[in-house]
Amino acid sequence: MAGRSTPATALLARRKIAHHTHPYDVPVHAPNYGALVAAALGVAPERVFKTLVAEVDGALAVAVVPVTGDLDLKALAAVLGGKRATLAERAAAERATGYVRGGISPLGQRRHLPTVLDVSALDHPTVYVSAGRRGLQVELAATDLLALTDARTAPLAT
């Protein structure tokens, strides 16, 4: 499983970005999924980030927040200059990113969407995000994640 490339890992390899992939085995519908992923990887949950697709005033955007918190939709809307944000429907998120729920990576998405990374990512030398497949995380520097996604940072987690 870890040997197969995803659009996210292919992008990292193509751009020669230092990274490590980490397979894990956690059921996608498990309660506290993010905390279980962090435990399976043996890392602090504050370093594991989830990728959420939201709709801000009718346009899709990506928020990357620690698994220890929830996305503050009002904060996301404000950062992107919008009035209202809601989580995108699963089908819309999967269509826009090219990934399936539980495996949506902020990297290598089918469509480039405005991306906001929770500012807490900069507190860690490396962070973990989905590598583009359920059961696989990628560890990389937050600064590389910012550069590759053309993201901005803001406090987004509640």
N, C-alpha and C positions, 0 to 999 in steps of 0.2 A: 504493500500500500504506500509506504513512504517513498518508494522509488518512482512512482508515477508523477509526472509533472502536472502542475495546474497552471492556469494563466498567471496566478500570483507568483508561483515559484519560478516560472519561466521568465517573468519580468525581472525578478531579483537576479537571476543568473545572467540574463542579457545585459543588465546594467552593472554587473559585477559588484553587487551590494552584499556586504558581509551579513550572513544570516544562518540560522540553524532551524531545521524542521524537527518537530516533536510530535510523534504519533501518540494518541491516547484512545482509551476505550470508555466512553461515557454515553449512555443512551440519550439521544437528542431531546426526548421529551421529559427527561428527569427533572424533578423540581430542583431548584438551585444549580442548574446546569453549569453556569460559569464557575461557581465555587468548586464543583466536582471536577471540572477540567483543571483548575489550578491545583487541586489536591493530587489529581492523577499525574500532573507534571512535576509536582513537588516544588512549586513556586508560590510566592505570596500572591493572593488573589488581586491585590492592587496593581500587579504587573500584567494581568490578563485582561484584554479589552475585547468587547463585543462590538460588532459592526451592525448598526441599525439603519435601515432606509426609512426616511420620513418624507412626507409631502409638506412642503412649505408654500403656502398660497398657491397650491396647484402644481408646483414643480418639485420633482424628486431631489433629495439631498441625502448625504450620508453623514451619520454621527458615529464617532468611535469613542466609546465610554468604558470605564472599568466595569468588570463584572460585579464589583462590590456595590454598585449604585444603579440608579435608574436614570434614564434620559430626561432632562428637564426640557420639555418641548417648547415652553415659552422662551427659554434661553436660546435654544437653537434657532427659533424664528427670528429673534432679535439680532443674533449674530449675522444671519443671512439677509437682514433687512426686510423680513416678512412680518406679517401680523399674526398668522396662525400656523401651527404645525401639528400634524397628526402622524402616527406611524403609518407607513404605506401598507397597502394590502400585500399579502404574501406573493401573489402572482405578479404584481407590478414590480416588487423588489427583485424577484427572481428573473423576470424578463429583462429589467434594466441592467442588472449586474452580471447575468450569465451564471450565477451560482444558485444553489439550493439553500433553503432555510437551514440554519445550523452549520452552514459551510460558507456563508457570505464573507468574503475577504474585502478589505478596503483597497486591495491591490489587484491590478489586472482586470478591472471590471469591464464589461462589454461597452458600457457608455460612461464617459467621464462625467461624474456628478459632483457638484459642489460638496466638499468634504470639510467637516469640522472635527478636530481631535481634542478630547478633553485635555486641558492644560496639565493635569496631573501626570500625564505620560512623560513629561519632561523631568519629572522627579526621579526617574529610573534610568539606569544606563542602557537597558534594553527592555522592550515590551513584547508581549505575545499577542498576536492576532490570528484569525483564521487564515490558513494557507490556501483556502479555496475548496476545501473538501471536509466533510464531516470526519472528525477523528484525526485531524492534522492541524497543528498550530505552527506558526513561523515566529521565530524570535529575531528581532532586529532592533537597531537603534531607533528611538523615537524621531530623531532628526532625519533619518533616512525615510521613515514612514511619512513624515511631513513633506519631504521633497518629492517623493514618488507619487503622492496623491494630490500634490499642490494644495494641501490643506492649510487651514488656519487653526489656531488654538483658541480655546475659550473655556471657561468653567461651564461644563454641560451636565455633570453628574449631580444627582440629588442624594 
